[in-house]
Amino acid sequence: MTQYLLSNITPTGGTIEPERLQRIIENVTAVTREMQTAGVWVFAMGLSEPSSATVVSSTDGTVTLADGPFAELKEYVGGFTVIDVADLDAAISWAGKVSEATGLKIEVRPTPSFGG
């Protein structure tokens, strides 16, 4: 089994009407339950908007902080789900369900396997 990161690609500056947001929450909850029942769900969480970010860099023991996102983009990672599935085809299948539930594009990326 391989773990995959399913990233929700969220457009910046958008607002969602409360009724649509409620439908999205219901849809995502249903897909999450389906993943849990199938035994593939590992972890998921939403993220705050990029404007809430703090960028940290360190050189020679000196830590520097910057407010806001690392880069100005039209889209950002608004949340993610980690799943553990047999292969990329299975990950893509689950990503399609997440995309359908959220109305967002989903980036699928395998996690590296270190040492074995």
N, C-alpha and C positions, 0 to 999 in steps of 0.2 A: 504494500500500500504506500502511496505517496501523498503528502500533504500539499494542498494547493491553496493559494490566496486568491479569493474572489473579491476584487476591489470595485466598489460602487463609484463610477465616474459621474460626478455631480456638476452641473453647470453653475457658475458663479452668479450671484445677484438675483436668483430666482426666488419667488415665493410660491407657496402651495396653499390653495384654499383648504380650509379645515375639513370639508367633506372628502376631498381627494386624499388628503393626508391620512384620514381615518381609514379609507379603503386600502391605501398602501400599507399601513400598519397591520391591518387584518391579513392582507395577502402575504406579507413578509412573515408574520407569525405562523401562518399555515405552512409556508415553505420550510421554515425553521423546524416546525414539528415533524414534517415529512423527512427532513434530513436526520433529525434525532432518531426517529423510528427506524430509518434505514441504517443507523449506526455510522454515518459519515460525518456528522457535525462535530467540530472540535471547539470552535470559539467564534464569536461575532461581536462587533460593536460598531456604533456610529461614532463619528468624529465631529467636533465643532468646526465652524468655518475657519478657513486659513488665516483670517485676520486675528484670530485668537492665539496664533502660534508664536513661539519664541524659538529663534534659531540660535543654537549654541555651537561655537567652534572653540577649539583649544589648540594652542601651539606653545610648546616649551613650558607647559604648566600655567599659562595665562588663558583664562576663559573669557571669551567675548560673547556678549548677547546682542541679538537684534530682534526688534519687534516685527511681527507680521510674517507673512509667508516667505519661504525661500525664493520663490519665483512668482512672477505675475502670470497667471494662466486664465484661460477661459473656462477651464474645468479643473476639478480637484478631486482627491479621494475623500469621499464623504462618509465612508464606512467600509467595513470589510467583514468577510466570513472566511474562516479557515476550515477546510474539509479534508478528510482522509479517504481517498478513493483509489481504485485499482490503476487508473490510467487517465491520460488527458481527455479521452473521449467521455469518460464518466464525469470528469470535472466540467467539461463543456456542457454536458447535459444539465448538470445542476446550475451552472451559470445561466443557462437559458431560462430556467425556472425563476431564478433570482431577478433576472432582467425583466421577465414578464410581471413579476410581483411589484417591482419598484418603478418600472418605466425608464430605467437607466441603462446605459451601456455598462457591461461588466468586464473588467480585465481579468484574465485567468493567468496565474503565474505559479509554476511549481516552486516549492521550497527546496533548497539544496540539501543533499544528503552528505553529511560529513562523517567520515570514518566508518562507513559501513552499512 
